[in-house]
Amino acid sequence: MGTFLDSQISQNISYSGGIAIPLSPTPALFGTLGLNTAGAGPNLRVQFSATVAISSLVTVAVPITIEIYRGVGPGRVLVYSATETSPVIGALGVASRRIITVTGSDYRPPNPGNLVYQAFISIPGGIVLVPTRTGPESLNSAAYSD
């Protein structure tokens, strides 16, 4: 049985319609958190989930990528990536909305005593008619060890 070490939440926006940020091919940061992993045993593991709400005024297949990194800056490590390609549902001029939630884990990461995770969202390849981030947006994480 695992031992709970720490849990954190990064809540960029907590309600629908709280932001209006168009997606772009450049990954946009929407969550950062740090976990205290001091005293962890040899089988450290981190579980995380992220949620982003997207709105659009057109029906078009829009691939949206969510990436979770361990660390910050040039030395960060990609630990999770998911691309959703389902279409935004709606007709031209009619707002449609979808909530994307991903769940993943980072098994046996190095343990410097504190781990930082960041979540990014983007539309790979870019498209002319882009969806908009409208909220809510969050990144949740918990660390466990033996």
C-alpha positions as CSV (number, residue, x, y, z in Angstrom):
1,M,0.0,0.0,0.0
2,G,1.3,3.4,-0.9
3,T,1.9,6.4,1.4
4,F,0.5,9.7,0.5
5,L,3.1,12.5,0.3
6,D,1.5,15.6,-1.1
7,S,-1.2,17.0,-3.3
8,Q,-1.6,20.3,-5.0
9,I,-4.1,22.1,-7.3
10,S,-3.4,24.8,-9.9
11,Q,-6.7,26.5,-10.8
12,N,-6.1,28.9,-13.7
13,I,-9.8,29.8,-13.8
14,S,-12.6,28.2,-11.8
15,Y,-15.7,28.9,-13.8
16,S,-17.2,28.8,-17.3
17,G,-16.7,32.0,-19.4
18,G,-14.0,33.4,-17.1
19,I,-11.5,33.8,-20.0
20,A,-11.5,34.1,-23.8
21,I,-8.0,33.0,-25.0
22,P,-7.7,31.7,-28.6
23,L,-5.7,28.5,-28.9
24,S,-2.5,28.6,-31.0
25,P,0.2,26.3,-32.3
26,T,2.5,27.6,-29.6
27,P,1.8,25.7,-26.3
28,A,0.2,27.9,-23.7
29,L,0.8,27.3,-20.0
30,F,-2.4,26.8,-18.0
31,G,-1.2,25.2,-14.8
32,T,1.9,24.9,-12.6
33,L,2.3,23.2,-9.3
34,G,5.0,21.8,-7.0
35,L,4.9,18.7,-4.9
36,N,6.9,18.0,-1.7
37,T,8.4,14.5,-2.2
38,A,11.0,14.6,0.6
39,G,11.1,11.3,2.4
40,A,9.7,9.3,-0.5
41,G,10.6,5.7,-0.8
42,P,12.1,4.1,-3.9
43,N,8.8,3.7,-5.8
44,L,7.7,7.4,-6.0
45,R,4.8,8.0,-8.3
46,V,2.8,11.0,-9.2
47,Q,-0.8,11.0,-10.5
48,F,-2.3,14.0,-12.2
49,S,-5.4,15.2,-14.1
50,A,-6.0,18.4,-16.1
51,T,-9.2,20.0,-17.4
52,V,-9.6,22.6,-20.0
53,A,-12.9,24.0,-21.5
54,I,-13.0,25.0,-25.2
55,S,-15.6,26.9,-27.1
56,S,-16.0,27.5,-30.8
57,L,-18.4,29.1,-33.3
58,V,-17.8,26.6,-36.1
59,T,-18.0,22.9,-36.8
60,V,-14.5,21.7,-37.7
61,A,-12.1,18.9,-36.6
62,V,-9.7,20.7,-34.3
63,P,-6.8,18.6,-32.9
64,I,-6.1,19.9,-29.4
65,T,-2.9,18.7,-27.5
66,I,-2.4,18.8,-23.8
67,E,1.1,18.2,-22.5
68,I,2.3,17.7,-18.9
69,Y,6.0,18.3,-18.2
70,R,8.1,17.6,-15.1
71,G,10.3,20.6,-14.4
72,V,10.5,24.0,-15.9
73,G,12.6,25.7,-18.6
74,P,14.9,24.0,-21.1
75,G,15.6,20.9,-18.9
76,R,12.0,20.0,-18.4
77,V,10.8,16.5,-19.3
78,L,7.6,15.6,-21.2
79,V,5.8,13.0,-19.1
80,Y,2.4,13.0,-20.8
81,S,0.9,14.1,-24.1
82,A,-2.6,13.6,-25.5
83,T,-4.2,14.9,-28.6
84,E,-7.9,14.9,-29.0
85,T,-9.2,15.2,-32.6
86,S,-13.0,14.9,-32.2
87,P,-14.9,17.7,-33.9
88,V,-16.3,20.8,-32.1
89,I,-20.0,20.2,-32.4
90,G,-22.2,23.0,-33.6
91,A,-23.2,25.0,-36.7
92,L,-21.6,28.2,-38.0
93,G,-22.6,31.0,-35.6
94,V,-23.8,28.7,-32.9
95,A,-21.5,28.5,-29.9
96,S,-20.4,25.0,-29.0
97,R,-18.5,23.9,-26.0
98,R,-16.5,20.9,-24.9
99,I,-14.6,20.0,-21.7
100,I,-11.4,18.0,-22.2
101,T,-10.1,16.1,-19.2
102,V,-6.9,14.0,-19.2
103,T,-5.5,11.7,-16.5
104,G,-2.0,10.3,-16.3
105,S,1.0,9.4,-14.1
106,D,4.7,9.8,-13.7
107,Y,6.1,6.5,-12.4
108,R,9.4,6.6,-10.5
109,P,10.6,10.1,-11.4
110,P,13.9,11.3,-9.9
111,N,13.4,12.7,-6.4
112,P,15.1,15.9,-5.6
113,G,12.7,16.5,-2.7
114,N,10.4,18.7,-4.7
115,L,8.8,18.1,-8.1
116,V,7.3,20.8,-10.3
117,Y,4.7,20.0,-13.0
118,Q,3.4,22.2,-15.8
119,A,0.4,21.8,-18.1
120,F,0.3,23.3,-21.6
121,I,-2.4,23.3,-24.4
122,S,-2.0,23.9,-28.1
123,I,-3.4,23.2,-31.6
124,P,-0.6,21.4,-33.5
125,G,-0.2,22.7,-37.0
126,G,-2.5,25.6,-36.4
127,I,-5.8,26.2,-38.3
128,V,-7.6,29.3,-39.5
129,L,-10.7,28.8,-37.4
130,V,-9.4,28.2,-33.9
131,P,-11.3,27.4,-30.7
132,T,-11.1,29.5,-27.6
133,R,-10.2,28.6,-24.0
134,T,-13.1,29.7,-21.9
135,G,-12.7,28.0,-18.5
136,P,-12.6,26.3,-16.2
137,E,-8.9,25.2,-16.3
138,S,-7.1,23.2,-13.7
139,L,-4.2,20.9,-13.0
140,N,-4.3,18.5,-10.0
141,S,-1.6,16.3,-8.8
142,A,-0.8,13.9,-5.9
143,A,2.5,12.1,-5.0
144,Y,2.7,8.7,-3.4
145,S,5.5,6.3,-2.5
146,D,6.2,2.9,-0.8
